[in-house]
Structures are given as C-alpha cells and as structure tokens.
Amino acid sequence: MNKKFTLLAVLLLFSVVVAPAIMTGGSAIAASLEEAIAATPQGNEAGQIDPNAKPGFLGIPGAPQPNMIVGFFWAIWVGWIFSTVGAFGGIMAGVGHITVFGLADYGKGFKKTSPVLNKLITDSIRVSNQWLVGLSGAVSSFNYYKMGRLVLPLGIMLAIGSISGSFLIPIITAGKISLKAYLGYFGLVVFIIGGFLFYETTPKGQAGKKEAKAAAKAFEESNIKGAAKGNEKEQGVKVLSWGMSKITFSFYGVEFSFKPIVPIIGGFFIAGLASFLGIGGGFLFVPFLTSIAGLPMFLVAGTSALTVLVGMIISIVTYMGVKGVVVFWPLIGVELIGIFVGSMIGPRTSKYIPDIWLKRLFVVLAIYVGLRYTTKGFLGYSIVPPF
C-alpha cells in the first residue's frame, strides 16, 4: 500500500469524520452550559460563580485559565509517551487537564451547588483527553506503519470491536458521571493494569512468550546494538496469510498468529471502558497485545495507536455530535500542536529503548497515576504528590 496514500487516508478520516462533531457540538450544548452557569449560585465561594469575573475554562466566569505554554509542552510529553509505549496518552492528558490545570478540583466545587455544571465539566475533560490521543494515534500509527512496526490486521480486528464500545458508552454515560466517581474509577483501573504488566516483566511472566522474546532480541540487536543497521523496514511486519480462523505474520524472522475473533471481542470491552474513562485505552490495549496476542513491545505501540485512533474518532463524534459535549478550543488547539511534535519524536526514539524497559516505563507511570487518582477519587485526597 502506498505510504503517502495511507497518510492522506488517515488524516482525511480524522478530519472529515470528526468535522460534524466540531460543527454541531459547539451549539448543541451551548444553551445547557449557559443555563447551568445561570442556575449556579453567584458569589466568590467554592461552588459559586462571580458573573463579573474574567471568563476562563469553557467561558465560565472565574474558571481556571490554563497556561497555553504549559499546555504546549505538556502535550509534547503526552504525544511522546503515547507514541513510545502505545499507552498513557489519554491518562497523561487527563493528568494535565485534571491536575496541572486544576479543572477537576474546580469542577468538584459544583457537585452540590450545580450538579449539571459539574457533569458538563467532567464530560469536557473526557473529550479533551480524547482529542489529544486521537491526533497522536493518527501520527503514531502512520510513522510505525512506515517503519514496519504496525500489525495492520490485528489493529483492524481490534478497531472493529472497538467501534460499538466507543459508541455505546458515551450514549449511556454522558452527563451522568460525577467527578469524584470518575477520578476514583480512573485511578483504580490504571493501578490494576500497572500491577498486571509488572507481572509481565518478571521471569515467570515472560516464560511463556518465546516468540515475543526472540523477536525483541532480534530487533534490539539490529537497532540498539547496531548489528545490522538499515534493515528495519525490510525485516518489519509481513502478513503471511489472512483467514477467518487465523491470521499469520512475521517480524524479524519470527512468526506470530492469532484468531480474528479474539481481538474483536477484546476491542469491544476495552474501547467501552476507555470511552467511559475519557481516555485512549492504550493502557488496556498494551497488556492485551503483550499478554494475549504475545507481541514484543516494539510492535505494541503502533498497533495500539491505530486501534485507539478508530476508537477516538467514534467516541469524539458521539460525545460532541450526538451528546453535544463542548471543549475549550483555545487550549485544545495549542495542545494539538504539541501532540504532533511529541508523536513524531516517539517512534524514532522508542527503537533505542530495550523491550523490558518499555514495559517498566509503563509500570512506573501506571503505579503513580493509579495511586494518585484512586486515593483522590475515593478518599478525597492524594497520597502521592501533587497532593
């Protein structure tokens, strides 16, 4: 398949399919947002709105005013980490929107005084995260495809399953999730997944993954140790056979296979949970691809990125086009530029990081993020900084 055509197709899909959400979402819920602001008690205390204050997030008077420079550099980090390990883009985007810019604490103040506004802010945070991950998924998957590090059939099967999950969950949960519950579930799921992938780095966890270890070793010898430079594309993913019951491919001389029905089912449940949390789902796709599909981490990021991209397109359209959720475009616009930069760097640096260290990077981030948001959501305070 022509690489330029693939890039154009991805960009066209991302822009044209999401365009209706941009056009309809802004006006669909404008009245609801204005009504929620008007119905909120006026004043200078928490949970109140001062109508004379300077508009901030979502145009709400007195709301936090995100620093655009911080947003740009944070987005570079988000794009890099997602394009490097195939996960944590949405979670890191959430850390930025929730913690760095203080949007969650601000929104939580309206839980009792203005529940509708509380939920509108929650949904906006969820969709803002997804915009960042969606673009990173588009850029990352294209770069990994060019490098021969994207398992296209597997990504397609996961994407097929993710479509239903990405559509149904926004329909069911939009406007119904409080910020406290959102933070708690957000952290709990991340913490559990981090512990699971930590097991994957132990000798016992790696014992049954001979193919992945062999492929990772061959890739590392070629790209990290420099034993055979210049052959990354040539030895990359090659699809050997397609079938309803089995698909086979090779990577650096090692053969892999999978049953299409397995990633379709997995994609449905993963995308549904990711859409509920308002993140990309890569932190769920990575364990799926390493544990169930048995892939080395060098193939995981690109395959995960493609799958996440499809899920994000569907979810964004559903949230904004169907449910009318709005986002704060001044911040999102700056962040998307940073996302592009970080997502171009990630695929070019990840090949120099050993497979096991890519997993350990995932685990460290999962433990930190999981502890912070689980305790903040269910206890009301974080036991790790920032408190």
N, C-alpha and C positions, 0 to 999 in steps of 0.2 A: 504494500500500500504506500502511495506517495506521501512522504512526510509533510510536505507543505500543505497538501490537501487535508491531511489529518488535523493539522493545526488550525486551518481555516474552519474545518467542520466543528472542532471543539469550541472555538471562540464564537462561531455563529450560533451553535446550540446554546451556549451560556448566555449570550446577549439577547437573542431573539425569543427564546423560551421564557426568560426571566423578565423581558421587557413589559409584558402585560401586568406583571406584579408591580413594577415601578409606576406604571401609568394609573392603575386602578387603586393600588393600596393606599396612596397618599390621601386620596379624597374619601375612600370608603369608611375610614375610621376617624377622620378629622372631626366630625361632629361629636363622636363619642368621646374623644380626647378633650375637646373643648367643654363638653358637658361635665366630664369628670373633674376638670380643673375648676369649673364654675361651682360645682357642688361641694368642693373641698373647703373646709373652714378656713377663713382668712386670718392671717396673723404671722408672727415671726417664730413661732414654736415649731418643734418637730411635728410633722403630720399636717401642717398648715401651709398655706400659700399666701405670699405677700404680692398682690396684684401690681404693686409699683416696683417690684424688684426686676432686675435685668433678666430677660429670658435666657435659659440655659438648655440643658438636655431636653429634646423634643419640644423646645419652645416654651417649656414650663417656667413661669416666673420664679426666680430664686433657685432653680435647679442647678446642679453642678455644671460647670463649664469646662469640658475636657480640654486639656492642653494638646494642641494639634501636633506639636513637635514630639512630645512624648508618645502620642498615638502613632506617629510615623515610625519611630524607632522600635516601639513595642511590636508593631505589625511586621517589621523585618524579622524579629525574633520568632514571631508566630509562624511566618512563612517558612523560615529556615527549619524550625523543629518539626513541622508537619511534613515538609518535603524530605527530611532526613530519615525519620523513623516511621513515617506514614500514620502518625497519630499525634494527639495533643495539640493540634492546631486549634480546634474548637475549644478545648479546655483552656489553653493559654489565652485565646481570645476572650474567653469568659473571665479569666483572672484579671485581664486588663479592664474589661467593662465593669466587672463586679467590684474589684478591689482597687486597682490603680486609679480609676476614675470615680470610685465611690458611689456608683449608681445603685448597687444593691442596698447599701445602708440607707441611702436617700429614699429608695422605693419602699423599704420596710417601714419607714416612718408613717406611711399612709395606710398601713394594714387595718387599723381601727377607724381612722377618720375618713378614709376614702378608699375602700376595698377595690373599686373599679379601677382607679388610677394605679393602685398597687399592681394589679394584674396586667394593665396595659404596659407598665414599665418592664415587668417580667418578660412579657412576650417580645417587647422591643429588644431586650438584651439577647434573648434566644436567637432572634432573626439576625441581629447584628453579627453575632458569632458566626452564623451560617454564611453570611456574605463573604467574610474573610476566608473561611475554609473553602468555599466554592471556587473562588478565584485561585487559591493555592492548589486546589485539586486539578484545575484546568491546566495551569502552568506546569505543575509537577508531573502529571501523567504524560504530557507531551514530551517533556525532557527525558523521562525514563523510557518512553517508547523508542525514542531515537537512540538511546544507549543500549537497547536490547534487554532492559531490566523490568519489563512490564508483561505479565502473563495475561494477554488480552482475553482469551476465552474464559479464564477464571474471573477476571474483572467483570466481564459481561454477565456471567451467570449470577454473581453477587448483586450486580446492578439490577437485574431483572427482579430478583427477590426483594430488593430494597424499595422498589417503586411503590408497592402497596403500603409498606410500613411508613414511608415518608409522607404519604398522602393521608392515611387514616388518622395518625396520631395528632397532627395539627387540627383536624376537624373535631376530634374528640376533646382535646385538652386546651385549645386556645381560649384565653380568658377565664380559666378555671383553676390555675395553679398559683398558689401564694408563693412569695419569695422565700419564706422560711422553709417550706417543704421542698422547693426547688433546690435550694442550696444543700440541704441535707441529703437528698437523694443523689444529687450531682456528685458530692464527695464520697458517699458510700459506695457507689458503683465503681468509681475510679480506684478507690482503695482496694477493693476486692480484686479487680483486674490486675492491679500492680502486684499484689501478692501471688496471683496465679502465674504471671510472667516471670516473677522472681524464681519460682519453682523451675521454670523452663531453663534458667541459667545454671542450675545445679547439675552435677554429673548424672544423677538419676533421671532428671527431666530431659536430658539430652541423649540418654542411652538409646532410645528407640528411633532416633532421627538420623539414620546413617546417610541417607541421600542428601539431606539438608547440610549436614556437616561436610560431606565430600564436595558439594557444590560450593559452599562457603570457602573451604580451604583452597580450591582451585581458583576462585575469584580473588581471594586475598593474595595468593602467590603471584597472580598476574598483575594486580593493580596496586597492592600495598608493598609487596616485596620487589616488584618490578621484574619478575622472572620472564614475562612475555608481554611486553608493552605493545600497545597498538592493536590488540585483538579483542577488545571489549565488545564491540558491536558484532564482530564475526562469531564469537562464541556465546553471544547472548541468547535470549529465549527463541527457540524454534519450535513451532507447533508441528508435531509429528502426525497426529491423527485427531479428527473430530468424530464424535458419535453421541447418540442419545444416552448410551450407558457408560461411556468412558471417553475422556479426552486426555491425550498424552502430549507432553512437550519435553524439551531438553534445555539444560542451562549448564554451560561449561562442561559438556560431555556427560552430565548426569541426567538420567531420565526420571521424570515425575509423571503421575497420572492422578485423575480424580473423577468422581461421578458427578455430572452436572446438577443433579437434584440436590446434593448436599449444600453447595454454596447458594442455591436459590432459596432454600429454606433458611439457611443461616442469614442471608442478606435481609430477609423479611423481618426477622426478630431484631437483628442488630440495628437496622435503619429505623425501626419503630421506636426503640429505646433511645437512639441518638436524637431523633426528632423531638421526642418528649423532653430531653435534657437541653435541646437547643445547641447541640454541638455536632461535629462532623461524623463521629462514630469510628474514627480511625483507631481509637484506643480499644475498641471491641473487635475491629477487623484484624488488627495485628495479632492478637492471640489466636484468632480463628485461622489466620493464614499460616502461622508458625506451628500451631498445635494440631489442628485438624487437617489442613492442607499439607503440612510438613515442609513449608518453604524456608529457605535461608532468609535472613533479614534483608539481604541485598535485593531480593525480589519483592519484598513485602511493601515497601514504601510506594513504589509506582503502582502496583496492583490495588493497594488500598486507596490511593489518591483517585484513581479512575472511578472506583466504586463510590467513594464519598462524593465525588463531583455530581454523579447522577442523582444521588440522594438529596444533595443540597439544592439542586435545581428544582426538584419536585417539591421539597419542603418549603423553599422560599416562595415559590409560586402559590402554594397552598396557604401559607401564613399571610402573605401580603395581598395576593389576588383574590383569594376566597374569603379569608377571615379579616382582611383589611388591616393587618398589623403595620404600624409605621416605624421607621428608623430615623436616626438623626444623621442626615446625609452629609453635613459638613465634616463630621468625624469619620464616617464610613468612607468618604471619598479619599481623604488623606491616608487612611489605613490601607485601602486597596493598593495604593502606590507602593507602600512599604511591603505589603504582601507579595507583590510582583517581584520586588528586589530579592526578598528572602527566599522565595520559591525558585528563583533562578540559581541562587548560590547553593542551596541544599543538595540537589542531585549531583553537583560537581565536587562536593566535599565529602559526601557520605561514603564514596567508594574507598576512601582512605582510612575509614574507621572500621576496625575488626567487627565481625558479626556479633560476638558476645558483648562487646562494649555498646553496640547499638541497643541491645536488649537491656543492658544495665542502665543506660541513659533513660530508657522508657520507665524502668522500675523506680529509679530515684524520683523522677517527676511525678509518677503515679502516687507514690507514698506521700510526698509532700502535699500535693493537691488534694489527695483523698483525706488526709488528716485535717487539713485546714477547713475544708468545706463541710465535712461530716460534722465536726465539732461546732462549727459556726452555725450550721443549719439546725442541729438538734439540741445543742447546749446553749446556743445564743452567743458564744464567743469562740475564738480560735485558740488552740493550744500551741500553734506554731506561728511565727511572725509572717506578715504583719498582723498583730493582734486586733 
